[in-house]
Structures are given as C-alpha cells and as structure tokens.
C-alpha cells in the first residue's frame, strides 16, 4: 500500500516545494504535515530526529534551531543508505549527518545572520 502512495507523496512534496519557493509557505494551504512546537531546549529537534530515524540536526546551548525546518521524507525501497538534499542547493546530496548539521548551520547563518536572530524563512530538507 505504501508504494501505491508514492505518486501522491511526490505530488504533495511538489506542492510544498512550490509554495516555499513562492514565499507563500504552507500555512495558507492545508497539506498534511506534522508540526513540532515547544519552548527552548524542550526536545523539538529530538522528536524530529526520532521520526526521521537518525540524528542530523545541530546541537548546542541556547537557541540552535533558529528557523522552521520543512522535512520531506521519501521512502526508498531500492536503497540501503539515506541521502539528504536541501532546496537551496538541489544538485548536492549529503549522506553524512555531520555535513547535514553543518549545512543547516551555514544556511541559517546566511539567512538569519550569525547573531542568534530567529527567522520565519524555512529551510527545506528532502530525505530519501
């Protein structure tokens, strides 16, 4: 049954990508999604990593995750390894969790600055 859902998942991910690229986000459109909300250092990143199945989010003290993270999970039945792509660099693939963390930190600093500012601009990650 999961394989029968693949075309629908691809359609949903395509819509989500288009809304983010246009700056609309998905708040105005009722696409299926999970939102993790909580106070600082309450375990939001750990919840996301539990859903994904591996640790890939930046860690540290104080405010670390300073922007929304949109994660698209694409089931891959033919692969034994996990690959990650970012919407802002779609032609580059990451497999090392440390490199994924570093790219999240790098792009967050680019978008939000290095002074611990928070932004509503999401970072989009596709995991297959």
C-alpha positions in Angstrom: 0.0 0.0 0.0 2.9 2.3 0.7 4.1 2.1 -2.9 0.7 3.0 -4.1 1.0 6.2 -2.2 4.3 7.2 -3.9 2.6 9.3 -6.6 0.6 11.2 -4.0 3.6 11.8 -1.8 5.5 13.2 -4.8 2.6 15.5 -5.6 2.4 16.7 -2.1 6.1 17.3 -1.9 6.0 19.2 -5.2 3.2 21.4 -3.9 5.1 22.1 -0.7 8.2 23.0 -2.7 6.3 25.4 -4.9 4.7 27.2 -2.0 8.0 27.6 -0.3 9.7 28.9 -3.5 6.9 31.4 -4.0 7.3 32.6 -0.4 3.7 31.6 0.5 4.7 28.7 2.8 2.2 26.0 3.6 0.3 27.9 6.3 -2.4 29.0 3.9 -2.9 25.5 2.3 -4.0 22.5 4.3 -1.3 20.0 3.2 -0.8 17.0 5.6 2.1 17.8 7.9 3.4 17.4 11.4 4.3 20.5 13.4 6.6 20.2 16.5 6.1 23.1 18.9 7.7 23.7 22.3 9.8 26.0 24.4 13.6 26.4 24.0 15.5 23.2 24.7 12.3 21.1 25.2 13.3 18.4 22.7 11.7 19.5 19.4 14.8 18.5 17.4 14.9 15.2 19.1 11.3 14.5 18.2 12.0 15.3 14.5 15.1 13.1 14.6 13.1 10.2 16.1 10.6 10.5 13.3 13.3 10.6 10.6 15.4 7.8 12.2 18.8 9.4 12.6 20.5 12.4 14.3 21.1 15.2 11.8 20.1 18.5 13.5 22.6 20.9 15.0 23.1 20.7 18.8 24.4 23.2 21.3 23.5 25.5 24.1 21.0 28.3 23.8 19.0 28.8 20.7 20.3 26.5 18.0 17.5 25.8 15.6 16.6 29.4 14.6 14.3 28.8 11.7 11.5 26.5 10.6 12.6 23.2 9.1 10.5 21.6 6.5 11.3 17.9 6.1 10.1 15.8 3.2 10.6 12.1 3.7 10.6 10.0 0.5 10.5 6.2 1.0 13.2 4.5 -0.9 12.7 0.7 -1.4 15.8 0.2 -3.5 18.5 1.9 -1.4 20.2 0.9 1.8 21.6 4.4 2.5 19.9 7.6 3.4 20.5 10.7 1.3 19.6 14.3 2.0 19.1 17.3 -0.3 18.4 20.9 0.6 16.1 23.0 -1.5 18.7 25.9 -1.7 21.3 23.5 -3.2 19.2 20.9 -5.0 22.2 19.4 -7.0 24.2 18.5 -3.9 23.5 15.3 -1.9 24.5 14.7 1.7 24.9 11.3 3.4 27.0 12.3 6.4 24.9 13.6 9.4 27.7 15.9 10.4 27.7 17.5 7.0 23.9 17.9 7.1 24.2 19.7 10.5 27.0 22.0 9.1 24.9 22.9 6.1 21.9 23.7 8.3 24.1 25.9 10.4 25.7 27.5 7.4 22.4 28.3 5.6 20.8 29.5 8.9 23.7 32.0 9.4 23.3 33.1 5.8 19.6 33.7 6.1 19.2 34.8 9.8 22.7 36.1 10.5 25.2 35.0 13.0 23.8 37.0 15.9 21.3 34.3 17.1 18.4 36.1 15.3 15.3 34.0 14.5 13.7 34.0 11.1 10.5 32.6 9.7 12.1 31.7 6.4 12.1 27.8 6.4 14.9 25.5 5.4 13.6 22.6 3.3 15.2 19.2 3.5 14.4 16.1 1.4 15.4 12.8 2.9 15.3 9.6 0.8 
